Amino acid sequence: MPTPAASDTTHDYSAPLRVWHWGNALLVTGQLLTILFLMVIVKPKALVPEFQQALGKSGGTLSPDQGRAIAHVISERIWDWHIAIGLALAAFWAFWLVQQLTAPAERRFAARLAATIRYYRLAPPAEHADARHTLLAKLTYVAFYLFISVMVITGLALTWADDVAWLHSIEHTVKEVHNVTMYLIIAFVVVHVVGVVWAELTKDNGLISRMVSGEK
C-alpha cells in the first residue's frame, strides 16, 4: 500500500476554503481590534477625568456620573461593532459546517486529517520527521476549529443572554470561557503566522500565493 504524499494530506486550495480562510482572518482581526480599542487604546472608564479636564478648560463642568454616561456610550458603540463582526464570524462558521457536510468526502477536513495520520503511521524512517511536522500542523487546525467553535457559540450566547433567562443565569461562566478562548485564538494566530512565514522561507516557497490564488 503506497504511502500518501505529504502535499496530498496538508493542503486544500479550493475556492470555498480560501474564502473561509481569508474571511476568518479579517473577522478575527476585526474582533481583536475592537478589544484592543476598548481595553487598551480608548479605555472608556479612564476617559472620565479627561472629559472633565477638557470641559474645565472651556469653563464647563461635568459630574462623574455624566462622564461615566458618556464613556458608556462610547463603550456601547465599540461593543456594537464587536457584536456585528461576531455575527459575521458566526455566519462564516456556519458556512464552514455546511461545506464540511456537502463537500466530496475526500475534501472534508476529517478525511484529510485521517490521511495525515495514515501518512504519519506509514511513512518510512527517512520521511518520519516530515510526517510528524505535517501531523502537528494539522492538529493545530483541529485546535483552531475547536477554539472558533467555542468562540462563536459563547459569543452568540452572550449576545442574547439578556433576552433568554437560562442564558442569563450562566452569563458569567460563558463570558469567562469566551475570554479564555480569545487568548487561545491569539496564541494560535501567532503560531500560525510564524509557521507560515517559516514554511514560505524554507521548504514550501509560494505557500501564501497559493492560498491567495488557489494554484498549486
C-alpha positions as CSV (number, residue, x, y, z in Angstrom):
1,M,0.0,0.0,0.0
2,P,1.6,3.3,-1.1
3,T,2.3,6.0,1.5
4,P,0.3,9.2,0.8
5,A,2.3,12.2,-0.2
6,A,2.6,14.9,2.4
7,S,1.2,17.5,0.0
8,D,-1.9,15.4,-0.5
9,T,-2.6,15.4,3.2
10,T,-1.9,19.0,4.2
11,H,-3.2,21.5,1.5
12,D,-6.6,22.4,0.2
13,Y,-6.6,25.3,-2.2
14,S,-10.3,25.2,-3.1
15,A,-12.1,28.5,-3.5
16,P,-14.6,27.9,-0.6
17,L,-11.7,27.2,1.8
18,R,-9.8,30.2,0.6
19,V,-12.8,32.4,1.1
20,W,-13.3,30.9,4.6
21,H,-9.7,31.3,5.5
22,W,-9.2,34.9,4.5
23,G,-12.7,35.9,5.7
24,N,-12.0,34.4,9.1
25,A,-8.6,36.2,9.1
26,L,-10.2,39.6,8.5
27,L,-13.1,39.0,11.0
28,V,-10.9,37.6,13.8
29,T,-8.5,40.6,13.3
30,G,-11.6,42.9,13.5
31,Q,-12.7,41.3,16.7
32,L,-9.3,41.6,18.3
33,L,-9.1,45.3,17.2
34,T,-12.3,46.1,18.9
35,I,-11.0,44.6,22.1
36,L,-7.7,46.4,21.7
37,F,-9.5,49.7,21.3
38,L,-11.8,49.1,24.2
39,M,-9.3,47.7,26.7
40,V,-6.1,49.4,25.7
41,I,-6.5,52.4,23.5
42,V,-9.8,54.0,24.4
43,K,-10.4,52.7,28.0
44,P,-13.8,54.4,28.4
45,K,-13.7,54.4,32.2
46,A,-10.3,56.2,32.2
47,L,-11.8,58.9,29.9
48,V,-14.0,60.5,32.6
49,P,-11.1,62.6,34.1
50,E,-10.1,63.7,30.5
51,F,-13.7,64.7,29.7
52,Q,-13.8,66.8,32.9
53,Q,-10.4,68.4,32.2
54,A,-11.4,69.2,28.6
55,L,-14.7,70.8,29.7
56,G,-13.0,72.6,32.5
57,K,-10.7,74.4,30.1
58,S,-13.7,75.9,28.3
59,G,-15.4,76.8,31.6
60,G,-17.8,73.9,31.6
61,T,-18.3,71.2,34.3
62,L,-19.0,67.5,34.1
63,S,-20.1,65.4,37.0
64,P,-18.6,61.9,37.5
65,D,-22.0,60.3,36.7
66,Q,-22.3,62.4,33.5
67,G,-18.7,61.4,32.5
68,R,-19.5,57.7,33.1
69,A,-22.6,58.0,31.0
70,I,-20.6,59.4,28.0
71,A,-18.0,56.7,28.5
72,H,-20.7,54.1,28.5
73,V,-22.0,55.4,25.1
74,I,-18.5,55.1,23.6
75,S,-18.1,51.6,25.1
76,E,-21.5,50.5,23.7
77,R,-20.7,51.8,20.3
78,I,-17.5,49.7,20.2
79,W,-19.4,46.7,21.5
80,D,-21.9,47.1,18.7
81,W,-19.1,46.7,16.2
82,H,-17.8,43.7,18.2
83,I,-21.2,42.0,18.1
84,A,-21.7,42.8,14.3
85,I,-18.3,41.3,13.5
86,G,-19.1,38.3,15.8
87,L,-22.3,37.6,13.9
88,A,-20.4,37.7,10.6
89,L,-17.9,35.3,12.1
90,A,-20.8,33.0,13.1
91,A,-22.0,33.1,9.5
92,F,-18.6,32.0,8.3
93,W,-18.5,29.3,10.9
94,A,-21.9,28.0,9.6
95,F,-20.6,28.3,6.1
96,W,-17.7,26.0,7.1
97,L,-20.0,23.5,8.7
98,V,-22.1,23.4,5.5
99,Q,-19.0,22.9,3.4
100,Q,-17.9,20.0,5.6
101,L,-21.3,18.3,5.2
102,T,-21.7,18.9,1.5
103,A,-18.1,18.7,0.1
104,P,-16.9,15.5,-1.5
105,A,-15.7,13.1,1.2
106,E,-12.0,13.3,0.2
107,R,-12.1,17.2,0.6
108,R,-13.6,17.2,4.1
109,F,-11.2,18.1,6.9
110,A,-11.9,14.8,8.7
111,A,-10.8,12.8,5.7
112,R,-7.6,14.9,5.2
113,L,-6.8,14.6,8.9
114,A,-7.2,10.8,8.6
115,A,-4.9,10.8,5.6
116,T,-2.3,12.8,7.5
117,I,-2.5,10.3,10.4
118,R,-2.1,7.5,8.0
119,Y,0.9,9.2,6.4
120,Y,2.5,9.6,9.8
121,R,1.9,5.9,10.7
122,L,3.1,4.5,7.3
123,A,5.9,7.0,6.4
124,P,9.3,5.4,6.0
125,P,12.0,6.4,8.5
126,A,13.5,8.9,6.1
127,E,10.2,10.8,5.9
128,H,9.2,10.4,9.5
129,A,10.3,13.9,10.6
130,D,8.3,15.5,7.8
131,A,5.3,13.3,8.6
132,R,5.4,14.4,12.2
133,H,5.6,18.0,11.2
134,T,2.7,17.5,8.9
135,L,0.6,15.9,11.6
136,L,1.4,18.6,14.2
137,A,0.4,21.3,11.7
138,K,-2.8,19.6,11.0
139,L,-3.5,19.2,14.8
140,T,-3.1,23.0,15.2
141,Y,-6.0,23.4,12.8
142,V,-8.1,20.9,14.9
143,A,-7.4,23.2,17.8
144,F,-8.4,26.3,15.8
145,Y,-11.7,24.8,14.7
146,L,-12.4,23.9,18.3
147,F,-11.5,27.4,19.5
148,I,-13.5,29.2,16.8
149,S,-16.5,26.9,17.5
150,V,-16.3,27.7,21.3
151,M,-15.8,31.4,20.5
152,V,-18.8,31.6,18.2
153,I,-21.2,29.6,20.5
154,T,-20.2,31.5,23.6
155,G,-20.4,34.8,21.7
156,L,-23.9,34.1,20.5
157,A,-24.9,33.1,24.0
158,L,-23.6,36.4,25.4
159,T,-25.4,38.3,22.6
160,W,-28.8,37.0,23.7
161,A,-28.0,36.5,27.4
162,D,-30.2,39.5,28.4
163,D,-33.2,38.1,26.5
164,V,-33.1,34.4,27.4
165,A,-33.4,33.6,31.1
166,W,-31.3,30.4,31.2
167,L,-28.5,32.1,29.2
168,H,-28.5,35.0,31.6
169,S,-28.1,32.5,34.5
170,I,-24.8,31.2,33.1
171,E,-23.6,34.5,31.6
172,H,-20.7,34.9,33.9
173,T,-19.3,31.4,33.2
174,V,-19.9,31.8,29.4
175,K,-18.1,35.2,29.5
176,E,-15.1,33.6,31.2
177,V,-14.9,30.8,28.6
178,H,-15.3,33.4,25.8
179,N,-12.4,35.5,27.2
180,V,-10.1,32.5,27.7
181,T,-10.8,31.3,24.2
182,M,-9.9,34.7,22.8
183,Y,-6.4,34.3,24.3
184,L,-6.1,30.8,22.8
185,I,-7.0,32.2,19.4
186,I,-4.4,34.9,19.7
187,A,-1.9,32.3,20.6
188,F,-2.9,30.2,17.5
189,V,-2.7,33.3,15.3
190,V,0.9,34.0,16.4
191,V,1.9,30.3,16.0
192,H,0.2,30.2,12.6
193,V,1.8,33.3,11.2
194,V,5.2,32.2,12.4
195,G,4.7,28.8,10.9
196,V,3.5,30.1,7.6
197,V,6.4,32.6,7.3
198,W,8.9,29.8,8.2
199,A,7.4,27.4,5.6
200,E,7.4,30.2,3.0
201,L,11.1,30.9,3.6
202,T,12.2,27.3,3.8
203,K,10.7,24.3,2.1
204,D,7.3,25.5,1.0
205,N,8.0,28.6,-1.1
206,G,4.9,30.0,-2.7
207,L,2.5,28.8,0.1
208,I,1.0,32.2,0.7
209,S,0.5,32.9,-3.0
210,R,-1.2,29.5,-3.4
211,M,-3.6,30.3,-0.6
212,V,-4.5,33.5,-2.4
213,S,-4.7,32.3,-6.0
214,G,-5.5,28.6,-5.4
215,E,-2.9,27.4,-7.8
216,K,-0.6,24.6,-6.8
